[in-house]
Structures are given as C-alpha cells and as structure tokens.
C-alpha cells in the first residue's frame, strides 16, 4: 500500500509539474537555473537546494505555492520552509520573471522526495585541481542535513605535506584509515580508542600500502601496493596520466600488524590494484591487467578487468582460483574502482579507454553490474560528457555519491543519485551549498574521494596531530 501511495504521489507530481500557472502568460520550457535541480530526486532530509536564476529579469519563485526568498537571482530557502517542503513528498517549483512590465511563468519543475534515507555525512579531500603545489589541502566531513563542513585533518598543521586515501570502514566514522606523506610519512589507522601510525613498507612488498578497503566484519584492510608514476600530456583531452610500473593486492591484519597475500594477487605477470571486499567478506574484488612494458611508452595498452578471489578471514586464507567478474579488455576497455553495494546486489565501476586512474580520463563513465545475472550497462542517467569517476554507496544501498567534472572540465564536484532496488538511477544533484553559484565560483579546490559515513568523525585533533608528528610508527611485517 505504501508503494502504491508513493507511486500515485509521483504521478500527481508529474502532472503538477507539467502545468503552467494559469494566472500568468507562459514561457515555454524550463527556467535557466544553476545548479540544474530540475527533476532531481532527493532524500527525505537534505540541506536546502538553493539555486540561481541565470536570466537578467527580476524573478520571483514559489515552491508548492509558498514564496521563496530571492535576491539578485539567488533563490534561498529558509530552513523551516525547506523542511516543510520535504515533508510534503514532492516539491513543485515555479519560476516567474517580469518582462516588459508583465509577470510571466516558465514551466514549473519538480523536485521528488524519496522515502529512502541517506547517510548523514560524507567525507572527502579538498585539493587543488592540478599540480600547482599542495601546500594547502585537507580531509573534511560535511553534514548533509545542513551546510556545515568541518576538518578531520588539514595539512597546514603538518608542514604542507600530502594526505590521501581516507577510507572509513563501510561508513563507520569510528574506524578509518588515511595516509600521510613526506616528513611525517605513515598510515594513520583509527579503530575506536586505537589510534596509531603504521610504517607499511616491508621487504616483501614493492611499496608502502596504498589504496585501502576495509573488511566488513573483521579488523582487516585490503590494500594495493603500487609503483606509481605520472606523465603530463602536451595535448589531447587528458592532461595527466597516472600509471603503475608494478602493483599487487594484499590484506593487512590490524590486530597482528601482519600483511597477507596470495600468489594470485601478487604476481609479476599482472598489475593488481583497487581492492574491495564483498559485504559478506567472503570475496575480495580487485582490478587486474596483464603487465605491459616498457612504461610509460605502453601506458595506453594497460587494460584492466575486474576479478575476485575467495577470502576466509577466520583462517586468513585466499581461494585457489580467480574469477573474472567483468572482462573490460574484451571490449577494448579498462575498468577501475569496483564497489559492491552493501546489499550485495550490484557492483558499480568506472569504465574508460585504458589504464586505471580514471579520474584524469575525460571518457570515464560509471557502469552498473548485476551480480545475480552478470549483466552490466552504463549508468546513462548519471553519466556526462566529462569525467564521472570515483563513487561510493550509502549504507542502505539506495544512494550513490560520485565525483564529476561535468561543470567545467577542471574542478571535481560531488553529485548524488538515488538507486532503486532494480538498479535504476535518477538524475544526479550537486552537493547543496548556500548560494551555490557564488560558493563554487570562489572555491579553488576539487572534491576528491567522497565517502559516505553514518555519523561524524569525532576524534581529538590534538591527539591525531601528536600521533602524526611525534610517533615513530609501528612496523608491519609479512605473515609467517
């Protein structure tokens, strides 16, 4: 019955959004607004979707018949008003402008409100969009129910070094890991009351630990180890190429400070990277390409498939065979960032022409694979003509956040899409900001590696800073 009522309300909303205000002359088409929030689906609690009317005329805006405050084209919802609008189940927005002394109305548009909740926080790194110096960057968290952003750690406190790869454990804000580079180098791991810095290079691995993914049930983290280099293109759509000369996948046991692997995840004949566990913890997914050489001459010949191997956390053992989950090289393509939905139904990944670092590839698109049927297809509802790349699922598998350069091709911003139980995605909406056009025009940083979180990271910054700056770090070792 609840689903029937929801379906009927959506149909009524569609009908309402197709009507022009009968009391005013109509202007055919939707109003030019930024961000484009026309026809998007939002969660039942989210910060107000303020927007800007891009025309030159005086404008006024109504939402479900209520007047919305607007100033110089900026449309700003009051919090109490927005809360009331969300509770109505759908929001019909009418933008009216004054032309030649007469008020006229564009076609109204709808903002649909889903019953599916979204995790209340998202974390990310803010970083300059190019190699112009990383003296200022940080890892931040944003309360999605408001515009409040707070710092988890900023590198102005650690000499301007690099910080990267922050990853909570399946959205748990009390368990997370990130890397600190240069003078205070090490991997920071937080697990409840435990806070430690790790020295993660061993004699048996080709590098320190790199791209992390937590086991869903045990205190283990899968990592890649990579010999990574960069090249800069003088022309073409992709400005920078990040590639591996070698890479493997391992699992780190946080309690024993030991690293485990299988010969099938640590092979000189293949590049293995970007691990991710299944939500039951029984499978370890990763990207794998036949090793090509020499690099960087052959960088565009590296084509990655998505594979998986069985894993038993209790015995700390791997299976004896690999399964190919998605054979991107057979399509002449390459896949990266496999992410399994927490309900275990879908695997989302990025598909592009070659290599594994899709955040620099203009052709990168998101694809969705049904793990029951093995069928995969592009997520046309969310993809754009520019980079659509790193993505994570909400804890209930109904929302996805991903990074995109669709607005200007340079700055990465965060977009959100609702994914229903059949894998259907809705038109994505931009991370809301107060007066968003002004905010994003002034922001000189890109959003990087968004991660949903079920709550706020509550960690004493003085304690964290002391561990980063003053701890010598704990050495890890290969498992015996």
GIFEN-V476195 format. One record per helix or strand of 2 or more residues. SS is the DSSP state (H for helix, E for strand). FROM is the first residue (numbers start at 0). LEN is the number of residues. If there is no record, write none. Layout:
((SS & FROM & LEN) (SS & FROM & LEN))
This chain:
((H & 1 & 16) (E & 24 & 6) (E & 32 & 2) (E & 40 & 2) (E & 50 & 3) (E & 58 & 5) (E & 65 & 6) (E & 73 & 3) (H & 78 & 9) (E & 89 & 10) (E & 101 & 6) (E & 108 & 5) (E & 120 & 7) (E & 137 & 6) (E & 148 & 6) (H & 154 & 3) (E & 162 & 7) (E & 171 & 9) (H & 181 & 3) (E & 185 & 6) (E & 193 & 6) (E & 208 & 6) (E & 219 & 13) (E & 239 & 14) (E & 257 & 3) (E & 269 & 8) (E & 282 & 8) (H & 298 & 3) (E & 304 & 8) (E & 316 & 10) (H & 327 & 4) (E & 333 & 7) (E & 345 & 7) (H & 357 & 3) (E & 364 & 6) (E & 375 & 3) (E & 387 & 6) (E & 398 & 6) (E & 412 & 7) (E & 428 & 2) (H & 435 & 7) (E & 445 & 8) (H & 460 & 10) (E & 473 & 2) (E & 476 & 2))
